[in-house]
Amino acid sequence: MSPPTPRDAARPAPRHRFLWFVALWLLGVAGTALLVLPFHLMIAAAMHH
């Protein structure tokens, strides 16, 4: 087995890439929820009255 080349060492491990994907997905979901929350509260208040 040959030693890893610098190109191989620079490529992130599949697990590392998967963790980044999950983190960015959760960030997107949280950002969308925060963006929608004021509209949800306005609609809920309008329905209540």
The first five atom37 places (N, CA, C, CB, O) and aatype in JSON, in Angstrom:
{
  "aatype": [12, 15, 14, 14, 16, 14, 1, 3, 0, 0, 1, 14, 0, 14, 1, 8, 1, 13, 10, 17, 13, 19, 0, 10, 17, 10, 10, 7, 19, 0, 7, 16, 0, 10, 10, 19, 10, 14, 13, 8, 10, 12, 9, 0, 0, 0, 12, 8, 8],
  "atom_mask": [
    [1, 1, 1, 1, 1],
    [1, 1, 1, 1, 1],
    [1, 1, 1, 1, 1],
    [1, 1, 1, 1, 1],
    [1, 1, 1, 1, 1],
    [1, 1, 1, 1, 1],
    [1, 1, 1, 1, 1],
    [1, 1, 1, 1, 1],
    [1, 1, 1, 1, 1],
    [1, 1, 1, 1, 1],
    [1, 1, 1, 1, 1],
    [1, 1, 1, 1, 1],
    [1, 1, 1, 1, 1],
    [1, 1, 1, 1, 1],
    [1, 1, 1, 1, 1],
    [1, 1, 1, 1, 1],
    [1, 1, 1, 1, 1],
    [1, 1, 1, 1, 1],
    [1, 1, 1, 1, 1],
    [1, 1, 1, 1, 1],
    [1, 1, 1, 1, 1],
    [1, 1, 1, 1, 1],
    [1, 1, 1, 1, 1],
    [1, 1, 1, 1, 1],
    [1, 1, 1, 1, 1],
    [1, 1, 1, 1, 1],
    [1, 1, 1, 1, 1],
    [1, 1, 1, 0, 1],
    [1, 1, 1, 1, 1],
    [1, 1, 1, 1, 1],
    [1, 1, 1, 0, 1],
    [1, 1, 1, 1, 1],
    [1, 1, 1, 1, 1],
    [1, 1, 1, 1, 1],
    [1, 1, 1, 1, 1],
    [1, 1, 1, 1, 1],
    [1, 1, 1, 1, 1],
    [1, 1, 1, 1, 1],
    [1, 1, 1, 1, 1],
    [1, 1, 1, 1, 1],
    [1, 1, 1, 1, 1],
    [1, 1, 1, 1, 1],
    [1, 1, 1, 1, 1],
    [1, 1, 1, 1, 1],
    [1, 1, 1, 1, 1],
    [1, 1, 1, 1, 1],
    [1, 1, 1, 1, 1],
    [1, 1, 1, 1, 1],
    [1, 1, 1, 1, 1]
  ],
  "atom_positions": [
    [[0.86, -1.19, 0.0], [0.0, 0.0, 0.0], [0.89, 1.24, 0.0], [-0.97, 0.01, 1.24], [1.82, 1.33, 0.8]],
    [[0.61, 2.17, -0.88], [1.45, 3.36, -0.98], [1.03, 4.39, 0.07], [1.36, 3.97, -2.41], [-0.12, 4.41, 0.5]],
    [[1.97, 5.25, 0.47], [1.61, 6.3, 1.44], [0.64, 7.3, 0.8], [2.89, 7.04, 1.96], [0.65, 7.48, -0.42]],
    [[-0.19, 7.95, 1.62], [-1.15, 8.9, 1.04], [-0.44, 10.09, 0.4], [-2.13, 9.4, 2.12], [0.54, 10.61, 0.93]],
    [[-0.95, 10.51, -0.73], [-0.38, 11.67, -1.41], [-0.97, 12.94, -0.8], [-0.64, 11.61, -2.95], [-2.0, 12.87, -0.13]],
    [[-0.34, 14.09, -1.03], [-0.92, 15.34, -0.49], [-2.35, 15.58, -0.98], [-0.04, 16.53, -0.89], [-3.16, 16.15, -0.26]],
    [[-2.66, 15.14, -2.21], [-4.01, 15.35, -2.74], [-5.03, 14.54, -1.91], [-4.09, 14.94, -4.24], [-6.11, 15.02, -1.61]],
    [[-4.66, 13.3, -1.55], [-5.54, 12.46, -0.74], [-5.7, 13.04, 0.67], [-4.99, 11.03, -0.66], [-6.79, 12.99, 1.24]],
    [[-4.62, 13.58, 1.21], [-4.69, 14.14, 2.56], [-5.57, 15.38, 2.59], [-3.27, 14.48, 3.07], [-6.2, 15.66, 3.61]],
    [[-5.63, 16.14, 1.5], [-6.42, 17.37, 1.47], [-7.91, 17.1, 1.31], [-5.94, 18.28, 0.35], [-8.73, 17.94, 1.65]],
    [[-8.26, 15.91, 0.78], [-9.67, 15.57, 0.57], [-10.29, 15.19, 1.9], [-9.82, 14.42, -0.47], [-9.77, 14.31, 2.59]],
    [[-11.41, 15.84, 2.3], [-12.02, 15.49, 3.58], [-12.59, 14.08, 3.57], [-13.11, 16.49, 3.94], [-13.02, 13.58, 2.53]],
    [[-12.59, 13.46, 4.72], [-13.12, 12.11, 4.85], [-14.61, 12.13, 4.57], [-12.83, 11.53, 6.26], [-15.26, 13.15, 4.8]],
    [[-15.18, 11.02, 4.08], [-16.63, 10.99, 3.81], [-17.45, 11.34, 5.04], [-17.03, 9.61, 3.31], [-18.48, 12.01, 4.92]],
    [[-17.02, 10.88, 6.22], [-17.76, 11.19, 7.45], [-17.76, 12.7, 7.72], [-17.15, 10.42, 8.66], [-18.77, 13.27, 8.12]],
    [[-16.61, 13.32, 7.49], [-16.49, 14.76, 7.71], [-17.42, 15.52, 6.75], [-15.03, 15.22, 7.51], [-18.07, 16.49, 7.15]],
    [[-17.46, 15.08, 5.49], [-18.35, 15.72, 4.52], [-19.81, 15.52, 4.91], [-18.11, 15.15, 3.11], [-20.62, 16.44, 4.76]],
    [[-20.16, 14.33, 5.42], [-21.53, 14.06, 5.84], [-21.91, 14.94, 7.03], [-21.7, 12.58, 6.2], [-23.04, 15.45, 7.08]],
    [[-20.99, 15.13, 7.97], [-21.28, 15.98, 9.13], [-21.5, 17.43, 8.69], [-20.13, 15.91, 10.16], [-22.36, 18.13, 9.23]],
    [[-20.72, 17.88, 7.71], [-20.93, 19.24, 7.19], [-22.29, 19.35, 6.52], [-19.82, 19.61, 6.19], [-22.98, 20.36, 6.69]],
    [[-22.69, 18.32, 5.77], [-23.99, 18.33, 5.12], [-25.1, 18.42, 6.15], [-24.16, 17.07, 4.26], [-26.04, 19.2, 6.0]],
    [[-25.01, 17.62, 7.21], [-26.04, 17.63, 8.25], [-26.08, 18.98, 8.95], [-25.78, 16.5, 9.28], [-27.15, 19.52, 9.21]],
    [[-24.91, 19.53, 9.26], [-24.86, 20.83, 9.96], [-25.47, 21.93, 9.1], [-23.41, 21.18, 10.32], [-26.25, 22.75, 9.6]],
    [[-25.14, 21.96, 7.82], [-25.69, 23.0, 6.96], [-27.18, 22.8, 6.73], [-24.96, 23.01, 5.62], [-27.92, 23.77, 6.61]],
    [[-27.64, 21.55, 6.67], [-29.06, 21.27, 6.51], [-29.83, 21.76, 7.74], [-29.31, 19.76, 6.29], [-30.87, 22.39, 7.61]],
    [[-29.31, 21.47, 8.93], [-29.96, 21.92, 10.16], [-29.97, 23.45, 10.24], [-29.26, 21.32, 11.4], [-30.94, 24.04, 10.7]],
    [[-28.9, 24.06, 9.81], [-28.84, 25.52, 9.79], [-29.89, 26.09, 8.84], [-27.44, 26.0, 9.38], [-30.53, 27.1, 9.16]],
    [[-30.08, 25.46, 7.7], [-31.1, 25.91, 6.76], [-32.51, 25.74, 7.32], [0.0, 0.0, 0.0], [-33.35, 26.62, 7.15]],
    [[-32.76, 24.61, 7.98], [-34.07, 24.39, 8.58], [-34.34, 25.41, 9.68], [-34.18, 22.95, 9.15], [-35.43, 25.98, 9.75]],
    [[-33.36, 25.64, 10.53], [-33.53, 26.62, 11.61], [-33.72, 28.03, 11.05], [-32.31, 26.58, 12.56], [-34.55, 28.79, 11.55]],
    [[-32.96, 28.38, 10.03], [-33.11, 29.7, 9.42], [-34.48, 29.89, 8.79], [0.0, 0.0, 0.0], [-35.08, 30.96, 8.91]],
    [[-34.99, 28.85, 8.13], [-36.32, 28.92, 7.53], [-37.38, 29.07, 8.61], [-36.6, 27.67, 6.69], [-38.32, 29.85, 8.45]],
    [[-37.24, 28.31, 9.7], [-38.21, 28.4, 10.8], [-38.22, 29.81, 11.4], [-37.88, 27.36, 11.89], [-39.29, 30.35, 11.68]],
    [[-37.05, 30.4, 11.59], [-36.99, 31.75, 12.15], [-37.56, 32.77, 11.17], [-35.55, 32.11, 12.51], [-38.14, 33.77, 11.59]],
    [[-37.41, 32.54, 9.88], [-37.94, 33.45, 8.88], [-39.46, 33.38, 8.84], [-37.35, 33.13, 7.51], [-40.12, 34.4, 8.64]],
    [[-40.03, 32.2, 9.02], [-41.47, 31.99, 8.91], [-42.2, 32.32, 10.21], [-41.76, 30.55, 8.51], [-43.39, 32.63, 10.18]],
    [[-41.5, 32.26, 11.34], [-42.15, 32.43, 12.64], [-42.98, 33.72, 12.76], [-41.11, 32.42, 13.72], [-44.11, 33.63, 13.23]],
    [[-42.5, 34.9, 12.37], [-43.34, 36.1, 12.51], [-44.64, 36.01, 11.71], [-42.55, 37.32, 12.05], [-45.69, 36.45, 12.18]],
    [[-44.58, 35.43, 10.52], [-45.8, 35.29, 9.71], [-46.76, 34.31, 10.37], [-45.45, 34.82, 8.29], [-47.97, 34.53, 10.36]],
    [[-46.23, 33.24, 10.93], [-47.07, 32.26, 11.62], [-47.77, 32.93, 12.81], [-46.22, 31.06, 12.09], [-48.96, 32.71, 13.03]],
    [[-47.03, 33.73, 13.56], [-47.62, 34.39, 14.72], [-48.66, 35.42, 14.29], [-46.54, 35.07, 15.56], [-49.69, 35.55, 14.95]],
    [[-48.42, 36.14, 13.21], [-49.42, 37.12, 12.71], [-50.69, 36.43, 12.28], [-48.86, 37.93, 11.54], [-51.79, 36.9, 12.59]],
    [[-50.57, 35.32, 11.58], [-51.76, 34.58, 11.12], [-52.5, 34.01, 12.32], [-51.37, 33.45, 10.15], [-53.73, 34.06, 12.36]],
    [[-51.78, 33.48, 13.29], [-52.42, 32.94, 14.48], [-53.17, 34.03, 15.24], [-51.39, 32.26, 15.4], [-54.27, 33.8, 15.72]],
    [[-52.57, 35.22, 15.34], [-53.24, 36.33, 16.03], [-54.47, 36.8, 15.26], [-52.26, 37.51, 16.22], [-55.49, 37.13, 15.86]],
    [[-54.39, 36.82, 13.94], [-55.53, 37.24, 13.12], [-56.68, 36.23, 13.24], [-55.12, 37.4, 11.65], [-57.84, 36.63, 13.25]],
    [[-56.37, 34.95, 13.33], [-57.41, 33.92, 13.46], [-58.08, 33.99, 14.83], [-56.82, 32.52, 13.24], [-59.26, 33.68, 14.97]],
    [[-57.31, 34.39, 15.83], [-57.83, 34.41, 17.2], [-58.87, 35.5, 17.38], [-56.69, 34.61, 18.19], [-59.82, 35.33, 18.15]],
    [[-58.72, 36.61, 16.68], [-59.65, 37.75, 16.85], [-60.88, 37.61, 16.0], [-58.97, 39.06, 16.52], [-61.75, 38.47, 16.03]]
  ]
}
